[in-house]
Amino acid sequence: MSKQNYLKMLVEELHSATVATIGEDGHPVTRTIDMMLWDDEGVYFLTAKGKAFYSQLMEQKFIALSATKDKKSVSLRGKIENIGSEKLDEIFEKNTYMQGIYPDNTRTALEVFRLYEATGEYFDISDPGHVSRESITIGEPEETKTGYFVGDACIGCKLCYSVCPQKCIDITKKPVVIDQSRCLHCGRCAEICPKQTIKKRG
């Protein structure tokens, strides 16, 4: 699927996400925040100016979020920006339940934030025998490869395949190749490799 498909899923299907920032004590703080809109420039959410969450967003300008439903999830981490009341009316039009929470002119307590540069992934375990994982990017973040990769010292012994829960390693090639879209990142292949040529990145 395209980036737009994943952002649409996050906003329209999953909708409520657990969002993490850092609290005053230096430890992570999480709360559930509804993802209100999406477009080519990112994902939009809002909060009231009087909340500790608002202060953390303004100071840190960075969040991590995860949303899940029916064994499918979207996770993102990246940069945010405050866009004030821009898109506020559109958010209330598309998310009509907000009109009951902040009726009439009380919506002026709210400001909108945009997650505009982020990396993350879509992860689907609805079919346990055939999981699916795809990378997601918003904007132009610095790309980091994650997962397990096989080096040139591979001898083709196939021990990695024997312990792989998803059998997502192509052993017809040497070095063998791990299908990153199905890998669980469990690390069993790296543990058993006699040449220690399977390494974790990211």
BATOR-638861 format. One record per residue (C-alpha): x, y, z. Coordinates in pm, whole numbers, padded with zeros to 5 digits, always signed. Each point is the difference from the previous one (the first is absolute). Example, Ala and Ser with C-alpha at 12.3 -4.5 7.8 and 13.67 -1.06 7.14 Angstrom:
+01230-00450+00780/+00137+00344-00066/
//
This chain:
+00000+00000+00000/+00104+00362-00045/+00081+00246+00279/-00339+00163-00057/-00177-00334+00057/+00174-00047+00334/-00073+00356+00114/-00364-00042-00102/-00014-00324+00200/+00154+00171+00304/-00254+00284-00006/-00317-00163-00129/+00023-00362+00121/+00227-00006+00305/-00066+00364+00098/+00101-00011+00368/+00375-00026+00061/+00221-00025+00306/+00232+00300-00020/+00323+00027+00200/+00198+00305+00110/+00248+00055+00285/-00136+00125+00332/+00157+00254+00238/+00162-00286+00192/+00187-00117-00312/-00210-00314-00045/-00237-00090-00286/-00363+00110+00029/-00278-00147-00213/-00358+00095-00071/-00265-00089-00258/-00044+00263-00270/-00232-00013-00301/+00163+00046-00340/-00237+00245-00170/+00117+00061-00357/+00264-00105-00249/+00133+00134-00328/+00323-00002-00201/+00164+00222+00263/-00063-00227+00297/-00242-00095+00278/-00194+00248+00216/-00114-00011+00361/-00088+00260+00261/+00009+00070+00370/-00098+00275+00244/+00254+00271+00077/-00037-00050+00375/+00115-00363+00001/+00344-00131+00096/-00006-00185-00334/-00017+00334-00182/+00303+00132+00189/+00197-00316-00079/-00088+00022-00369/+00107+00364-00016/+00329-00068+00177/+00099-00337-00148/-00147+00029-00352/+00020-00379-00029/-00236-00292+00071/-00029-00375-00035/-00340-00158-00063/-00155-00341-00047/-00354-00095-00097/-00138-00352-00030/-00323-00178-00089/-00081-00356-00107/+00369-00101+00024/+00109+00275-00242/+00208+00294+00118/+00162+00321-00116/+00293+00145+00195/+00175+00330-00073/+00261+00219+00165/+00107+00341-00117/-00021+00376-00005/-00313+00203+00067/-00093+00364-00049/-00272+00218+00148/-00225+00145-00272/-00234+00184+00238/-00363+00011-00112/+00082-00101-00358/-00219-00299-00094/-00192+00025+00328/-00336+00056-00172/+00070-00285-00242/+00082-00230+00292/-00332+00083+00168/-00188-00056-00327/+00154-00344-00055/-00004-00105+00366/-00346+00113+00108/+00028-00154+00348/+00246+00281+00083/-00288+00249-00020/-00150-00164+00309/+00329+00015+00192/+00080+00362-00092/-00333+00164-00094/-00038+00341-00161/+00299+00230+00048/+00170-00214+00268/+00210-00157-00277/+00228+00304+00027/+00167-00187+00287/+00145-00239-00261/+00295+00018-00235/+00091-00234-00284/+00328-00186-00043/+00137-00165-00312/+00231-00302-00003/+00194+00102-00311/+00323-00199-00001/+00000-00355+00134/+00101-00360-00047/-00187-00308+00112/-00167-00316-00112/-00321-00182-00071/-00014-00343+00167/-00270-00261-00065/-00024-00327+00194/-00363-00075-00091/+00128-00306-00190/+00241-00150+00258/+00173-00223-00254/+00071+00285-00237/+00069+00329+00181/+00050+00319-00199/+00222+00298+00078/+00053+00313-00211/+00197+00320+00060/-00178+00336+00007/+00154+00343-00044/-00150+00349+00019/+00197+00287-00149/+00373-00057-00047/+00136-00145+00324/+00344-00157+00022/-00063-00362-00096/+00123-00276+00230/-00001-00364-00105/-00137-00226+00271/-00015-00375+00034/+00247-00284-00053/+00228-00020-00303/+00230-00278-00120/+00366+00073-00074/+00229-00139-00270/+00151-00258+00238/-00320-00211-00025/+00085-00364-00078/-00355-00102-00093/-00040-00243+00291/-00376+00076+00028/+00003-00009+00381/-00160+00347+00003/-00294-00130-00202/-00047-00292+00239/-00067+00236+00295/-00188+00277-00184/-00364+00013+00126/-00127+00145-00330/+00234-00195-00234/+00065+00333-00171/+00363-00071-00097/+00080-00082-00362/+00250-00284+00025/+00028-00045-00378/+00254+00285-00001/+00340+00042+00162/+00018+00208+00204/-00356-00084+00099/-00249+00289-00007/-00247+00096+00273/-00338+00128-00121/-00022+00321+00203/-00374+00031-00060/-00065-00322+00194/+00281-00001+00258/-00107+00008+00367/+00339+00140+00114/+00021-00283+00256/+00375-00044-00050/+00007-00382-00005/+00183-00004-00334/+00281+00216+00138/+00029-00215+00312/+00041-00326-00191/+00222+00120-00287/+00334-00188+00029/+00185+00281-00179/-00178+00279+00195/-00055+00175-00330/-00364+00094+00066/-00012+00345+00156/-00272+00223+00138/-00028+00353-00138/-00182+00304+00129/
//
